[in-house]
Amino acid sequence: MTEEAPSKSGNEGKDTASIIKEISNFLSIDDSYSQEEQLEKIFEYVILSKNLEGFKAGEGGDSENLKIRLEVKQKLLDLKEKLMAKRGDLSQTDIAAIRDNVDNIMRDMDSREASLRAKETDILDRERKLGAMQKSIEEEKTKLLTLAQVQRDEYLKVLETETKEKENAVNRRKKLLDIKEQEIKERQKSILKQEIDILEEQLKSEFEERKVKTGVKKLDDLLTGGVPVPSNIMIYGPAFAGKEEMVYNIITSSIQRGLPSIILTFDRTSASILKNLSYFSPLVAGYLDLEMLHVIDTFTRTTNEEAESSGGITYLESQTDLEGVNKELNKISKELMKKSGSVVVAMFGFSSILNFLDRSQTLKFLQSFANERRDQNNIAFYLVEKGLRDESEIQAIAHFMDGIAEFKIEGSKSYIMVKGLTSVMSRDWIEVDFSKNNFNLKSFSLSKIK
């Protein structure tokens, strides 16, 4: 910008020619014009195109630009005042009115600047408050994650203690067997065999008594303590009957007790799975960070969405890459088994696999998959939608399971019935109560059934 023209007080000692020249330079008017022509240009480009009556203090940019424009107007007023006073066209009243107009504009500008400063102060104050609130939230999140870690460590200690107690019991049982063997050497072989079979069955029963609680007290009561380890369980029934809510509840409850979980998804994105899981626990992101939760996603990349594996989520290229699924699951499960006594596995969209592969391929994969879950001491849940496959296929899948939790809908109510799996309190249909963040059983008859 060219050098600013002086204020009115500084112009009193200058003649008209100097003022015209200064303003012409400011407005880049060619100095080859005569003084009269320059004066005409000034009025042509400035006074006539941007007359004082049309000027508003709120027009055009920030406060700095506003000051510059006001200074230009001040210079033009000075010139017009001198010229018109010299000609006798401008009275002292007119000059005073023009000065008042300029003063009003300056006061309006000062008022606007004061208002902006007040708003800026208010924004800074709100930013400070938001910062303090964010800090408080982060501290609370850290406390919750620390609590989850402590709960996991405590649960691992309990598992370790139970394992040692089991080992001691086994050692005691072995000693008892040795004593029994010595005592019955002289008995008939049939009696000896009978005694050994009974003791072996008792040992087997002790190992099978280890169960994992579901987090739903009435469901644990129904299962006489929880889900046996290891187990392969088919969750079968129509959509919107409560199947997924039950599995979400078991996953979050297991993690909170220090038992990690792996989710396989074949028919939806990992993002949607984690969103639904977050209704049961707001600490899902923390579970991923602590490596207590892993997701193997075979679906997202089939939608042409770019996704990089990180933070507990592994993306595979294809829903039909069952070998890749098994390989990735085994790797993660074996790593988690170093930290805990078991792992919960949940398979979402198992029914969709049958749409891509023939029956023999699917059943071959399922047989191998279920056996590996038992070998790795896993508790595996397979969600299967009713009505998508014929009954013969469902029976073939059930052949590889240790039990079935079947759901049905009658009217506005949902029911569950447990088949196989373990000794239960009832084999009847039991009404369930569920929402997007809760799952529970209603009352049922306590008549223990094996």
QUISULSUL-V911242 format. One record per backbone hydrogen bond with DSSP energy under -0.5 kcal/mol. CO is the residue of the C=O (numbers start at 0). NH is the residue of the N-H. E is the energy in kcal/mol with one decimal. If there is no record, write none. Layout:
((CO NH E) (CO NH E))
//
This chain:
((6 9 -0.5) (6 10 -0.8) (7 10 -1.1) (7 11 -0.7) (10 13 -1.8) (14 18 -1.8) (15 19 -2.6) (16 20 -2.4) (17 21 -2.6) (18 22 -2.4) (19 23 -2.4) (20 24 -2.4) (21 25 -2.0) (22 26 -2.2) (23 28 -2.9) (24 27 -1.2) (29 32 -1.4) (33 37 -3.0) (34 38 -2.1) (35 39 -2.1) (36 40 -2.5) (37 41 -2.4) (38 42 -2.1) (39 43 -2.6) (40 44 -3.3) (41 45 -2.1) (41 46 -1.1) (42 47 -3.3) (45 49 -2.6) (50 53 -1.0) (50 54 -0.6) (51 54 -0.8) (55 58 -1.6) (61 65 -1.9) (62 66 -2.2) (63 67 -1.9) (64 68 -2.4) (65 69 -2.2) (66 70 -2.3) (67 71 -2.2) (68 72 -2.5) (69 73 -2.5) (70 74 -2.3) (71 75 -2.5) (72 76 -2.7) (73 77 -2.4) (74 78 -2.5) (75 79 -2.9) (76 80 -2.9) (77 81 -2.5) (78 82 -2.9) (79 83 -2.9) (80 84 -2.5) (81 85 -2.1) (82 86 -2.0) (83 87 -1.3) (83 88 -2.4) (83 89 -1.1) (88 90 -0.5) (90 94 -2.3) (91 95 -2.4) (92 96 -2.3) (93 97 -2.5) (94 98 -2.7) (95 99 -2.6) (96 100 -2.2) (97 101 -2.3) (98 102 -2.8) (99 103 -2.7) (100 104 -2.1) (101 105 -2.5) (102 106 -2.7) (103 107 -2.6) (104 108 -2.3) (105 109 -2.6) (106 110 -2.6) (107 111 -2.4) (108 112 -2.6) (109 113 -2.4) (110 114 -2.3) (111 115 -2.6) (112 116 -2.5) (113 117 -2.1) (114 118 -2.4) (115 119 -2.7) (116 120 -2.4) (117 121 -2.3) (118 122 -2.7) (119 123 -2.5) (120 124 -2.1) (121 125 -2.3) (122 126 -2.7) (123 127 -2.2) (124 128 -2.1) (125 129 -2.9) (126 130 -2.4) (127 131 -2.1) (128 132 -2.4) (129 133 -2.9) (130 134 -2.3) (131 135 -2.2) (132 136 -2.4) (133 137 -2.5) (134 138 -2.3) (135 139 -2.2) (136 140 -2.5) (137 141 -2.4) (138 142 -2.0) (139 143 -2.3) (140 144 -2.6) (141 145 -2.3) (142 146 -2.4) (143 147 -2.3) (144 148 -2.2) (145 149 -2.5) (146 150 -2.7) (147 151 -2.3) (148 152 -2.5) (149 153 -2.6) (150 154 -2.4) (151 155 -2.5) (152 156 -2.0) (153 157 -2.1) (154 158 -2.6) (155 159 -2.6) (156 160 -2.6) (157 161 -2.7) (158 162 -2.7) (159 163 -2.3) (160 164 -2.4) (161 165 -2.6) (162 166 -2.7) (163 167 -2.7) (164 168 -2.5) (165 169 -2.8) (166 170 -2.7) (167 171 -2.8) (168 172 -2.7) (169 173 -2.9) (170 174 -2.3) (171 175 -2.4) (172 176 -2.6) (173 177 -2.5) (174 178 -2.5) (175 179 -3.1) (176 180 -3.1) (177 181 -2.1) (178 182 -2.4) (179 183 -2.2) (181 184 -0.7) (183 186 -1.3) (187 191 -2.1) (188 192 -2.6) (189 193 -2.0) (190 194 -2.4) (191 195 -2.3) (192 196 -2.5) (193 197 -2.0) (194 198 -2.1) (195 199 -2.7) (196 200 -2.2) (197 201 -1.8) (198 202 -2.1) (199 203 -2.5) (200 204 -2.2) (201 205 -1.8) (202 206 -2.0) (203 207 -1.9) (204 208 -0.8) (205 208 -0.7) (206 209 -1.1) (209 228 -1.7) (211 226 -3.0) (214 216 -0.6) (215 219 -2.6) (216 220 -2.5) (217 221 -2.3) (218 222 -2.1) (219 224 -3.5) (219 225 -0.5) (220 223 -1.4) (221 424 -2.1) (222 225 -0.5) (226 211 -2.8) (230 379 -3.0) (231 401 -3.3) (231 402 -1.2) (232 234 -0.5) (232 381 -2.5) (233 235 -0.8) (233 404 -2.6) (234 383 -2.7) (235 406 -3.1) (236 385 -2.3) (237 240 -0.8) (241 245 -1.9) (242 246 -1.8) (243 247 -2.9) (244 248 -2.1) (245 249 -2.1) (246 250 -2.6) (247 251 -2.4) (248 252 -2.2) (249 253 -2.4) (250 254 -2.4) (251 255 -2.2) (252 256 -1.0) (253 256 -0.5) (253 258 -3.1) (254 257 -1.9) (257 259 -0.7) (259 343 -2.3) (260 293 -1.9) (261 345 -2.5) (262 295 -3.2) (263 347 -3.3) (264 297 -2.2) (268 272 -1.7) (269 273 -2.8) (270 274 -1.9) (271 275 -2.1) (272 276 -2.3) (273 277 -1.9) (274 278 -0.6) (275 278 -0.9) (276 279 -1.3) (276 280 -1.2) (280 283 -0.7) (282 286 -2.2) (283 287 -2.0) (284 288 -2.1) (285 289 -2.3) (286 291 -2.6) (286 292 -1.2) (287 290 -1.2) (291 260 -2.3) (293 262 -2.6) (294 296 -0.6) (294 313 -3.2) (295 264 -2.1) (295 297 -0.6) (296 315 -2.8) (298 301 -1.3) (298 302 -0.5) (299 302 -1.6) (299 304 -1.0) (300 303 -1.4) (309 312 -1.5) (311 294 -2.5) (312 309 -1.4) (313 296 -3.2) (317 320 -0.7) (319 321 -2.3) (320 324 -2.2) (321 325 -2.6) (322 326 -2.4) (323 327 -2.5) (324 328 -2.7) (325 329 -2.6) (326 330 -2.0) (327 331 -2.2) (328 332 -3.1) (329 333 -2.5) (330 334 -1.5) (331 335 -2.3) (332 336 -2.3) (333 337 -0.5) (334 337 -0.8) (335 338 -1.9) (335 339 -1.3) (342 378 -2.4) (343 261 -2.8) (344 380 -2.9) (345 263 -3.1) (345 347 -0.6) (346 382 -2.3) (347 265 -2.2) (348 351 -0.9) (348 352 -0.6) (349 352 -1.1) (349 353 -0.7) (350 353 -0.7) (351 354 -1.2) (351 355 -0.6) (352 355 -1.4) (352 356 -2.0) (357 361 -2.1) (358 362 -2.6) (359 363 -2.0) (360 364 -2.3) (361 365 -2.7) (362 366 -2.4) (363 367 -1.9) (364 368 -2.9) (365 369 -2.9) (366 370 -2.0) (367 371 -2.1) (368 372 -1.8) (369 373 -1.7) (370 374 -2.5) (371 375 -2.1) (372 377 -3.2) (373 376 -1.7) (376 342 -0.6) (377 229 -0.6) (377 230 -1.8) (377 379 -0.5) (378 344 -3.2) (379 232 -3.1) (380 346 -3.0) (380 382 -0.6) (381 234 -2.8) (381 383 -0.6) (382 349 -1.0) (382 350 -0.6) (383 236 -1.5) (384 387 -1.0) (389 392 -0.6) (389 393 -1.6) (390 394 -2.3) (391 395 -1.8) (392 396 -2.3) (393 397 -2.6) (394 398 -1.2) (396 399 -1.6) (397 400 -1.5) (401 420 -2.8) (402 233 -2.1) (403 405 -0.7) (403 418 -3.2) (404 235 -1.6) (405 416 -2.2) (407 414 -2.6) (409 412 -2.0) (412 409 -2.6) (413 431 -2.5) (414 407 -1.9) (415 429 -2.8) (416 405 -2.7) (418 403 -2.6) (419 421 -2.2) (423 448 -4.5) (424 446 -1.3) (429 415 -2.5) (430 441 -2.8) (431 413 -0.6) (432 439 -2.1) (434 437 -1.1) (437 434 -2.6) (439 432 -3.2) (444 446 -1.4) (448 423 -2.9))
//
